[in-house]
Amino acid sequence: MPTLLARRPTFLLKHRPAESATVFDFNAFRAAALLPTLDDGRVRFDDDESGIALVDLPYAHLDQPESDVFDHEAEPTVEAIEHDADGVWADDVDAAGETSPNDDTVAARGAFHGHGTVAIETGRPEEEDRKSQVKALRLQVKAATAAAKAAATKATSALKAKTKAEDKVGEREAVAATLTGTAQVREQAKVATARLAVERATAEAERLVTEAEEAERVQIEAEEALHALETLADQPGDVTPEVKYLNHCIADSMYRPGGRSVDNAQHTDDVFYQYDGTYWVPQTDEDNEYRAASFTLQHTADKATSRLVYSMLSFALMFLRKEHAKPAPGKGKIYVQLKNAVLEIVKAADGTVSILAHKPAPRFGTTACIQASIDWKRVGPLDSKGSGVYTTTPLGKASLFGEFILSACHDDPAMVDYVAEAMGSTVTGDKTWRKAILLVGPKGSGKSTFQSLLTRVFHPAWAAVEPEKWAENFAMESMVGKTLYIASETENFPAKEFKAVVASDMINVTRKGKASINMIPRGRLIIATNEPPRYRDDPSGAIADRLCCIPWDVQAETKPGGINTDLVEQIVSNPAELLQMVDFVIDGAVRLVQRGRFMADADAPAPVRSLKARVIASNNPVSSFVDAYNVKAANAGEFTPKFEVYPLYVKHCQATGIKEQYRLNEVHFWRNMYAFFGTTWPRHQRGGIDYVPLLVKDVVPV
């Protein structure tokens, strides 16, 4: 009577050492071949000689040619079953004295167990498995999409009902105001009932909006899982680890490089970002290396090296930055990210500016987050996506933050607005205003407090920088992934690098022991000094034009109450104070957007203009000449021959050791003289000779 043994080969009673089988890949209808040993002897097959029958698998392979089952290059091929530790071999012995495995043993343990593998009959083709998972996920996405759509519809209806109830209250109140006596009392009772209806409608709307958000989140997660599975194509066994890691990164849509700049396609951002549910967090080198190393240990442990990790990161970046960059804010879009909202500052065609509050989402592409939350009760009627108009509150003089700002600005409203715009310029994301903030004031005037508030609340990812070293190797490495750069007591910084950082132009960052990367500086620069900083290589005045100068000269001991060493902690630990700061900064950003640029120097408050003049004068290459020759504006009607002034400048350079290559030519000399005095003079000519309204030592005026 035919049994399972009739379909299986029989084996010599020669035990192979446990876990010593060499296992080759197999498809569902093929056996896994084992390399023979010298002592195996020949293998006797059953009558049909069609190969090994697999338990619980279809015998489709029985009709295959022998060449489809066996490797003829191996001499001869042997099929084996792993020897169990308890010695469960069959008792059936055939006429030749050979022993075959028992049916029950085979059925229970599988055809064989090779080293590091599973029983053959438990194997399923990965492609079939993946297809079934894709099919299931597609159904899940379809269901989640329908649920999200239904939830959004309910939320929209609830919001409309809330608005209708609020309108009803307004109508009742208007009617009640026109009535008197008992009629008014009855109408006021109706108003109270209508208000209760508003409260119920508001609670229901909030509940349904929350459900809609949760349904949308589930839908997004299902779509991402489906995308990841569909992207994960079957790979041949010999594919390189770099390609495996690239596919792994492509499948994770929440891990992306910055990619190409929206404003300039030639500029690329090679920094990786990870979306954390609120915003795109810049990843450090350690973050990227750990991610790649973990993947290597899991998938290519036999090839894992530090060199491979760097190779995988480099290879993935080459492809991802062009094809799979993170979402970027649209051209002209300004988003301000907070913990529980994204504020969009929108300028309409008529010039009016509004603030729209959105729920956080990856599509906004924000790369920094203010460590504060808005009050959603101050957001106007919400649309189906939960967005609405946000209303700020003015700076409160009684608040700690308000008192700090007002005292630092000498209670000057114009200075308060100017400081708000300066702070607002640091939180507008990819929108750059091409200005660095310069705080100048004596020790103890609160410059450090100002910086601490910025770093604790608005820019937790900040870097201390030395602009004077920016032209050197590795000097900008600490700036990667940061949103604020703070410098102090700096001097003689290079103009080229300064302009690139302030304008957010792409720069190449050299790194110690690592490959250099391209970076678009997304941070803003703040320079805090006791005296105006010194810089060089700026004959055109471009550096001065890029400075937002703020005098910060009110010393703490002169303020009411003296020095408060816990001021920063008292502000950041109080939600009301935090929201006061956020509104102050957002108001400043709104004014910037409305104007489209920083306030012109001529329109700036008087203290700002005065400090700007000091900065220009102290950095003008002719300032030492002006001091040495006591150059000053002449009285009305007095003039000095222009041709006599420049030779005195050359003489001054020779006397002070200024090398000829650093000496200004006559055109640049007069350009800097005009900048120093802050004006240009109408041409005054006598007898073919040009004159200027200046008084210069050793030159007789006419």
WOTA-V854444 format. One record per helix or strand of 2 or more residues. SS is the DSSP state (@ for helix, = for strand). FROM is the first residue (numbers start at 1). TO is the last residue. Records with the same first field share a line. If there is no record, write none. Layout:
SS: FROM-TO + FROM-TO
//
This chain:
@: 4-7 + 60-63 + 66-68 + 103-109 + 120-122 + 126-178 + 181-231 + 241-251 + 285-299 + 301-303 + 306-323 + 362-364 + 376-378 + 400-408 + 413-424 + 447-458 + 467-469 + 477-479 + 495-502 + 542-545 + 556-558 + 567-572 + 575-595 + 601-603 + 606-619 + 623-628 + 643-656 + 660-662 + 666-677
=: 10-11 + 255-260 + 268-275 + 280-282 + 335-338 + 342-347 + 353-358 + 388-390 + 436-440 + 462-464 + 484-488 + 491-493 + 506-511 + 514-520 + 524-529 + 534-535 + 547-551 + 632-633 + 640-641 + 684-686 + 689-692 + 694-695
//
